[in-house]
Every structure is written in C-alpha cells, then in structure tokens.
C-alpha cells in the first residue's frame, strides 16, 4: 500500500515547553522534570486559587516565542494579541481554564511544511490516572504551540519534519531539552474522508507509529465500505494503536474568553527585530562547509545533533586538520557511540583527546588501526592517548627486521592460503595481512607488510 495513492494528509500541533526560570504568569520555578516531590513549586496563581491574580506575562518566554516564530519564517502579529481562557474540566487544570494566547506568528514554514500559527500557552499539571494523584509543579510553565498545515503525506514525512523541528528548537537553546518534552496532536485524513485527530503522542517515534496505524485503520474501514467518522482518538504508546476518546469538546465547548486580568500583548517592530537569532543547523552546516572545507554530507551529519556540532566546533579550533577531524567524528566516533547506544555526553571522550589521537595517527606514530582501538578505549576511560601509547608501546612498527620475522611465521603457519595465493587467488592476501596484524596487535605498518608478503610469496 502506498500512502501517496490514498491521498493522505497529515497536520501536526506540537507543544514544546520553553526554558525559563519562572512560570508564565507567576514566579514559581519551572524545573518540574527534575523535581521529585510533587506540589512544591506552586503558588495561588499556578494552582488557580480564587482571587489570585496573574503576574505580568514572563518576558523571557515571549522573547523565546518570537525567536522561534522568526526561525519558522512566520509573519509576526504585532498588536492586540489577547490571552484567552480556554475552559475545560480535568483534574490537571485547577482553575478550570487554560490560558492560551492568540497567534503571535502566522503563515510560516519549515522546509516543505507550512506553519499556520504559533502561540503561547500554559502547561497544565500532571494527572496520574492510575493513582488519581495530581502534581501541579508543571502547572503554568510556558509552552509554545506550533500548528502546521496538513502538508505531510506519509508517516515518514511527518517523522522527518518532527525531527527537523525538534533539532532546530534544540539549537535555539530556548526549550526544555529533556527526554519526552514533545507533545503532539496529529490530524490525519485520507482523500475524501473525514479528519481524525489523535491526541497524546509523546515522541517522534510515537507520531510515526500512530500515523502508520491510523492510515491502515482508515483504509480498512474504507475497503469495508464504512465511513470514517470525524473523531478524536487517543494513541496508546505501549500497544501502538489508537482508540476512540469519548469526551470531546468542540471549539464552542471551550467557551474562549479574553482573560480580563491580562492586557492584550503588543510587540513593537524594534523589539521583534532587536532579538538576535541564534545559529540554526542550516546556518551552521553552511559555515562548517565554508570555514573548514568539509563536504556537505559531513556537515549534515554533524548538525543532526547539537551536542555533536558543538563537539566538532571545539575540536576544530584546536591544532588539528578540520577535515580529518570531521572524518573521524562522523565515522569512527559515531560508530563506536552507536555500538554502545550512548550519546557523546555519556562517553569520556573530550575534544583534546580526539585531537591528540588524530595527530598520533597523522604523524604515523601509531597506525590507523591502533588509533581506532585507542579511541574505543578512550571513549570508556577518558585516558590520555599519548600516555597510553607510550606506556603500552603501541607505536607503529615499520622496521623490516621485526616485520620480516612475523611475516615468515604467518607464511609458515598458513600453507593452504599461501598455496591458494600462488594459484591466483590474490584476495587471500588480505587474510594473511590480517594474520600479521593480529600477531602485531595492529601496530604494524600496513604498507611494509604488504610489500614483504608479496615479495615472499611469489
Ligand atoms: Zn506559581
């Protein structure tokens, strides 16, 4: 089944918490994600006590929303942006309404996907259905909501859009960047069918799975001749399926009213354009290519992750050839991190260690093979590469006298491969080479070994 044949249209509403010291309408701390004890970072405002009045809106949160809107190429709305009360009844919302602003930015885009609007809102608390307990530490933290046009046509497209968006947001340094901060609602329809909204999607992978499931479900219904109803469904991350969500408010049910305690927002032109935009993955990619002369594929890999591009940046200002450094980071370093399923920050590798290691290889003090083994060790131990090479005599061996002896031994130990080589199976040389390297613990100079092998087996 091809999604393109089904006329799939997917739009997303993405909520991401903004990194600020204080909540949107009070001065309570916002670090709910690292606060163990429930209901300690709260006050009458963020717990919706009767008579409590919101503080003036958090300016830093507004700055961040402006930065994000501009990076998404939105047209900025400049005045009469009302903060409204969106009413609904749920234990995570003590006041009975959520404060949510009218759009600050409209008609933007990221890549191929249109951005309809961007606005600010308050995060609700956390309600644990299984225990019935509520924690209001999160209540009132600033969120930015990004609403896309239904421009995506497959689960893959939605996934790569979300990855690109989250990567961009991380590079701004203005969002709370801990696991599971993304919350998305997905709306999805097949050609001629009704629009179904899926709530409760909490990861990029979850979005991909939910969309995939929903396309199959809607297509199966269509094949059976039944109609897809317009409805809201909930994604279950454990079972990876969507289920009908019974309660559903329509826009009317929310009874939006402008919050009488909050004056409408006003953005002066000077303010909007005085905020300096941070470097984005796109601009850094371009800069790396120009400044360090690295090919686009490396620049792309390096900017897929902020941690990685920061690391490369630190490495390339040290005494090292930036092109070689890019090859090592995108190749061996990533390979070894992936093998361990860890991030760079979980490893002990530091920029200066990598630089030292690269230069040891470059100066031919050690072989490339030894370099890779050494990297493996340094990632885990954080040892000084130069010291390890010295203490354990890992230096490259190119002396013909030493290698001569080892090559003779390998030839003597492997009569069958040697015969095969003589009978024209030239690729067997790689095997013999490997045996010599093994004997030499990968310290042997490969060129010398090849030359000796060729000379001795004719
Ligand atoms: Zn508070």
Boltz pocket constraint, residues with backbone or C-beta under 6 A from the ligand:
constraints:
  - pocket:
      binder: B
      contacts: [[A, 23], [A, 26], [A, 27], [A, 28], [A, 41], [A, 42], [A, 43], [A, 44], [A, 45], [A, 46], [A, 47], [A, 139], [A, 140]]
      max_distance: 6.0
